[in-house]
Amino acid sequence: MVTDTADIPYSEDSILAVRGMNVDISVPAGTLHAVTNSAFHVKQGETLCIVGESGCGKSITSLAVMGLLPANATVTADVLKFEGRDLLSMSQKQLSELRGNRMGMIFQDPMTSLNPVYTIGNQMQEIYVRHGKGNAQQAKDRAIYLLEKVGITAAESRLGQYPHQLSGGLRQRVMIAMMLMNDPVLIIADEPTTALDVTIQAQILHLLADLQKEFNMALILITHDLGVVARIADRVAVMYAGYMVETGSSDEVFNAPMHPYTQGLIDCIPIPGKTERGAQLGSIPGIVPALVGDQEGCMFRSRCDYAMEKCAVGDVPRQALGEMRGYRCVIGPEQAEANLQASRAKAAVAAGE
Amino acid sequence: MNADAPVLECRDVSRTFMIGKGPFVQKRPLRAVQDVSLSIERGEVLAVVGESGCGKTTLAKMLLGLLPPSGGEIFFEGVPLSSVDRQAVSRRIQPVFQDPYSSLNPRKTLASIIGLPLEVHKIGTPDERKRRVEEIMELVGLPRRLLYSYPSQLSGGQRQRVAIARALAIKPEILVCDEPTSALDVSVQAQILNLLQELREELNLTYVFISHNLAVVEHMSSRVAVMYLGRLIEFGTAAQVFDDPKHPYTSALLDSVLTPEPQYGLPEITTMGREFPNPLNPPSGCAFHPRCPKAMDVCSQAQPQPTDENGRLLECHLYGEETAAA
């Protein structure tokens, strides 16, 4: 097992710091390695996006942090600290004190995460009173203040409404307001705009970014949408088959991707004005490997254009390029850079024809 | 059938659903599609875009002959679709649906899923049908060893290939693809889009491509129809619509597209902040006016009339008056 991520430095003021985290889930066929040797941290006012395709372990990562994994999952980590406190040694009771309080969560589908039989006001007040922040009247005042803050008109009358009476965009705004009730320092948003239309998506992302700045919170946004990531992230972690294969600033990861998977993924997306209409899109052949059982070598090698013999054996080294910039591949930075230039030149020739 | 006529043509097509909550509540009309006129030429990719609830799927169902229009008429090679036999239509127009998890029968093998249209249309002997299934599987990039597999044994991308293979089994001329890639991951989406492009060139197919993803639409389509609350508000070639969007709604949609370009940041939003209107109670005049950054007094009072400029159709007061003045 690789333990080199334990050595990546993080500053003590990180809201959340994770090093060498593994999540193993026991399934009938054996052990499913959902997350392997994960390392990331996020500071106040910072946005970290964890991006990857279905099954890459991005949601499991967030559930592990919140302590919401099912009983057949085991979390181990060298470091798993929230505001300097070790999450792994906390009891479920202590964790549930944190969740909805210091740690806010937003999920993909607001219809299933809001309780359909209670009013908006009821649910918003409950979370405030339950965490001992004040009485019902104070809770109500705060709910109205926050509903206005997230751009909901006639906030007071909305308190009496049920989730089904609101549109998808409004429900997601209510979720955001609810999450803010107890002044969290960290927000974990798992695909918060995937169920919404594009025009509404842009608004909700704007709202999240503005509120994050205003309340100076740390934001971990989990998504499969590279477009969303590029526009909102300070830092990006790309996940594949349970591994964080590339990390860096949004600018670095999108403009100079080093890992073959990141390079391939960015080529898959048509960009209006850049990708020639009707031309072949880049694509990654094959499918994601099964994560059950022992693993050796690079998980991406079966789909990788640059796969070599040494990719199949041993641990894949993490190439560190900067404090938080790195990627997990046997190809060194110079060669990776050359590969990127070569594939861009090839694409430019194809487009010119 | 008239060979010069467009393959498919909608003339003032409307579809209204009566929506009621219970036996004592009066049913109210929901105008899912209103007065849509457009033509689809042989060999082109016509894209229909818009937000959820704009009527794009209802339009697709009508084009497939699965839902009769409540007003207007759809012509298939110049002949009204309503007068053509249902089976004859389905032989030439086939659907590919969004979710390959729910559109394939989980209890049937690929051989029987892909071969079913051939059986229904009584094409060939069982041996010929089997050969055709193998042939079509190779065409869409499914290995032959999967012939007797079940959909649950396949990945999302493979399932969508099965859905495409099934649609192509009886050699149709038109595919109506309703959000064919929105349930798929990006790397798989690119595979399927490339496959659709290759098949179109190889088999000379015509596509009606329905999607909410404008980047994908721009990449795939030759002409684009933008719908809003059941109405066709802008229609033109991909170059016209994407390089020079005229309708404020089209511009807003294009501005909302998030491409992986970190240098741009989040798009600025203006009055689009208003919610999508309730289709049971649409706004007066132009349905887009409450969200339109360029709304004028007339927009809330009168429905704009469609204008046609070199085959580019627009429904907006901003341009209606220009043409009137000219």
Chai-1 contact restraints between the chains, C-beta under 6 A:
chainA,res_idxA,chainB,res_idxB,connection_type,confidence,min_distance_angstrom,max_distance_angstrom,comment,restraint_id
A,E53,B,D185,contact,1.0,0.0,6.0,A-B,restraint_1
A,S54,B,D185,contact,1.0,0.0,6.0,A-B,restraint_2
A,S167,B,E275,contact,1.0,0.0,6.0,A-B,restraint_3
A,G169,B,E275,contact,1.0,0.0,6.0,A-B,restraint_4
A,D197,B,E51,contact,1.0,0.0,6.0,A-B,restraint_5
A,D197,B,S52,contact,1.0,0.0,6.0,A-B,restraint_6
A,V198,B,S256,contact,1.0,0.0,6.0,A-B,restraint_7
A,T199,B,S256,contact,1.0,0.0,6.0,A-B,restraint_8
A,T199,B,M272,contact,1.0,0.0,6.0,A-B,restraint_9
A,A202,B,S256,contact,1.0,0.0,6.0,A-B,restraint_10
A,A202,B,P267,contact,1.0,0.0,6.0,A-B,restraint_11
A,A202,B,I269,contact,1.0,0.0,6.0,A-B,restraint_12
A,Q203,B,I269,contact,1.0,0.0,6.0,A-B,restraint_13
A,Q203,B,G273,contact,1.0,0.0,6.0,A-B,restraint_14
A,L205,B,L266,contact,1.0,0.0,6.0,A-B,restraint_15
A,H206,B,L266,contact,1.0,0.0,6.0,A-B,restraint_16
A,L226,B,P260,contact,1.0,0.0,6.0,A-B,restraint_17
A,G227,B,L258,contact,1.0,0.0,6.0,A-B,restraint_18
A,G227,B,T259,contact,1.0,0.0,6.0,A-B,restraint_19
A,G227,B,P260,contact,1.0,0.0,6.0,A-B,restraint_20
A,V228,B,L258,contact,1.0,0.0,6.0,A-B,restraint_21
A,A230,B,P260,contact,1.0,0.0,6.0,A-B,restraint_22
A,A230,B,E261,contact,1.0,0.0,6.0,A-B,restraint_23
A,A230,B,P262,contact,1.0,0.0,6.0,A-B,restraint_24
A,R231,B,L258,contact,1.0,0.0,6.0,A-B,restraint_25
A,R231,B,G265,contact,1.0,0.0,6.0,A-B,restraint_26
A,R231,B,L266,contact,1.0,0.0,6.0,A-B,restraint_27
A,S250,B,P262,contact,1.0,0.0,6.0,A-B,restraint_28
A,D251,B,P262,contact,1.0,0.0,6.0,A-B,restraint_29
A,F254,B,P260,contact,1.0,0.0,6.0,A-B,restraint_30
A,F254,B,P262,contact,1.0,0.0,6.0,A-B,restraint_31
A,I266,B,P260,contact,1.0,0.0,6.0,A-B,restraint_32
A,C268,B,V186,contact,1.0,0.0,6.0,A-B,restraint_33
A,C268,B,S187,contact,1.0,0.0,6.0,A-B,restraint_34
A,C268,B,A190,contact,1.0,0.0,6.0,A-B,restraint_35
A,I269,B,P260,contact,1.0,0.0,6.0,A-B,restraint_36
A,P270,B,A215,contact,1.0,0.0,6.0,A-B,restraint_37
A,P270,B,H219,contact,1.0,0.0,6.0,A-B,restraint_38
A,I271,B,T259,contact,1.0,0.0,6.0,A-B,restraint_39
A,P272,B,A215,contact,1.0,0.0,6.0,A-B,restraint_40
A,P272,B,E218,contact,1.0,0.0,6.0,A-B,restraint_41
A,R277,B,H219,contact,1.0,0.0,6.0,A-B,restraint_42
A,Q280,B,N194,contact,1.0,0.0,6.0,A-B,restraint_43
A,L281,B,A190,contact,1.0,0.0,6.0,A-B,restraint_44
A,L281,B,L193,contact,1.0,0.0,6.0,A-B,restraint_45
A,L281,B,N194,contact,1.0,0.0,6.0,A-B,restraint_46
A,S283,B,A190,contact,1.0,0.0,6.0,A-B,restraint_47
A,S283,B,Q191,contact,1.0,0.0,6.0,A-B,restraint_48
A,S283,B,N194,contact,1.0,0.0,6.0,A-B,restraint_49
A,I284,B,S187,contact,1.0,0.0,6.0,A-B,restraint_50
A,I287,B,S155,contact,1.0,0.0,6.0,A-B,restraint_51
